[in-house]
Amino acid sequence: MRKMTIAFGLFVGALGLAGVASGQIRLGGGQGAGRDPVQLLSNASVKKELELTDEQAQALPEAVLKALSGVLSEKQFKRFKQIELQQRGTGAFVDTKVQEALKLNDAQKDSIKTIVEESRKEMFEFLQGGGFGKGAGEKIEGAKKEAMEKVAGVLSSDQKKSWREMTGDSFKVEMPAFGGFGKKKATQ
């Protein structure tokens, strides 16, 4: 259940990033009128208030993707999925659908799982240690890049090619600075 919650959180975060990049769809129609519906549904207190079941929470990502596929053109939806995979980073490699698409063997899955867990642990410890100061973003991005390089080292050349096709051209999602004020910063 914990893994599903983490995976759902990552998915919701990626969708939230896409919402910000696409004009911040908000409840009530206008920018700033409320929270993104997907973001709102990921909030623990909202889940509790709605009495959202585990089955419903697990079905949300697929339902959102289905809804998006009905709104976006085929080209837009394909690109959205590429950007979403980019945003998930190494976490995408523990998704069974991604593992199947890349045809990962059991040894590769185990190696990647270890890399992802170590990377998450490292970032968690960094943040627990007060890693919100100057240079924190660069350190986290460096750790993400290092983890991705380690995962790439586990993949065959054909799997790397497939991953590049699945993720498309690199894209930087522009996010407002902390609190929505100031300059926008790019994330990947």
C-alpha angles and dihedrals in degrees: 000000000000091000091050091050091051092047091047091048091051091048092048090047090053091049090048090052090051090049091053092047092048098051104287105272105218138189108260093032104263132090110266092015092115145315126308107270093235091048090048092051090053092059111107094221092051091048089052093047092050091043088231110192124223088248091054092047090051092049095051099082092052091044091051092049091049091051091048092050088057093052104037125064116251090257093048093047092050090051091046090055090049092052091045090054091048090052092051090057115180090351088074090067093066091056109105092220091055091045090052093046090052092042093230116187122224094262091053091048091052093047092048092046089054092048092049093047093048091048093050091047091050093050092044091052090047092052092043088054091060096269094165097099133096113320094016093121092052092050092050092046089049091052091048091050092048091050091049090051090052091050090048088054089060094052126087119236090258091051091049089052091050090049091052089051091048093051101035123195116353114266130191114213110215112225127187114250118262111308092012093278130117130010123355117244128206122238133185 
